[in-house]
Amino acid sequence: MKTIQIPQELLAKIEVRAKEANFTSAEDYVVYILRKVLEDSQPQKSKKDLEAQEDEIRKNLKDMGYID
């Protein structure tokens, strides 16, 4: 794990938000927020990519006998 420095006034705000959101610690809250930001910044899959993924799932389900 890596340690980072956060300005005291920002840490105070983070601690308040973490408590309001029922996180067990400010650290858990920061990790959650960073993961969410990184996830949201990922390029969205195109409709073509989603359709190809759906086709692959259908094929797998058919091969396993779950659908006809």
C-alpha positions as CSV (number, residue, x, y, z in Angstrom):
1,M,0.0,0.0,0.0
2,K,1.2,3.5,-0.8
3,T,0.8,6.5,1.5
4,I,-0.2,9.9,0.1
5,Q,-0.3,13.3,1.8
6,I,-3.6,15.1,1.9
7,P,-3.9,18.7,3.2
8,Q,-5.4,18.8,6.7
9,E,-8.4,20.9,5.6
10,L,-9.3,18.4,2.9
11,L,-8.8,15.5,5.2
12,A,-11.2,17.1,7.7
13,K,-13.9,17.3,4.9
14,I,-13.2,13.7,3.8
15,E,-13.6,12.5,7.4
16,V,-17.0,14.2,7.6
17,R,-18.2,12.8,4.3
18,A,-16.9,9.3,5.2
19,K,-18.8,9.4,8.4
20,E,-22.0,10.7,6.8
21,A,-21.8,7.9,4.2
22,N,-21.3,5.3,6.9
23,F,-17.8,4.3,5.8
24,T,-15.6,2.8,8.5
25,S,-12.7,5.1,7.8
26,A,-11.7,8.1,5.7
27,E,-9.2,5.8,4.0
28,D,-12.0,3.4,2.9
29,Y,-14.0,6.4,1.6
30,V,-11.0,7.8,-0.4
31,V,-10.4,4.4,-2.0
32,Y,-14.1,4.1,-2.9
33,I,-14.1,7.6,-4.5
34,L,-10.9,7.0,-6.4
35,R,-12.2,3.7,-7.8
36,K,-15.5,5.4,-8.8
37,V,-13.7,8.3,-10.5
38,L,-11.4,5.9,-12.4
39,E,-14.3,3.6,-13.4
40,D,-16.4,6.6,-14.6
41,S,-13.4,7.9,-16.7
42,Q,-13.1,4.6,-18.6
43,P,-14.1,4.9,-22.3
44,Q,-17.7,3.6,-22.8
45,K,-18.1,0.6,-25.0
46,S,-19.7,1.2,-28.3
47,K,-23.0,-0.3,-29.3
48,K,-21.2,-2.7,-31.6
49,D,-18.9,-3.9,-28.7
50,L,-21.9,-4.4,-26.5
51,E,-23.7,-6.4,-29.1
52,A,-20.7,-8.6,-29.7
53,Q,-20.4,-9.1,-26.0
54,E,-24.1,-10.0,-25.8
55,D,-23.7,-12.4,-28.7
56,E,-20.8,-14.1,-27.0
57,I,-22.9,-14.5,-23.8
58,R,-25.8,-15.9,-25.7
59,K,-23.5,-18.4,-27.5
60,N,-22.0,-19.5,-24.1
61,L,-25.5,-19.9,-22.6
62,K,-26.6,-21.9,-25.6
63,D,-23.5,-24.1,-25.4
64,M,-24.2,-24.8,-21.7
65,G,-27.8,-25.7,-22.5
66,Y,-29.4,-22.8,-20.7
67,I,-31.1,-21.4,-23.8
68,D,-32.1,-22.7,-27.2
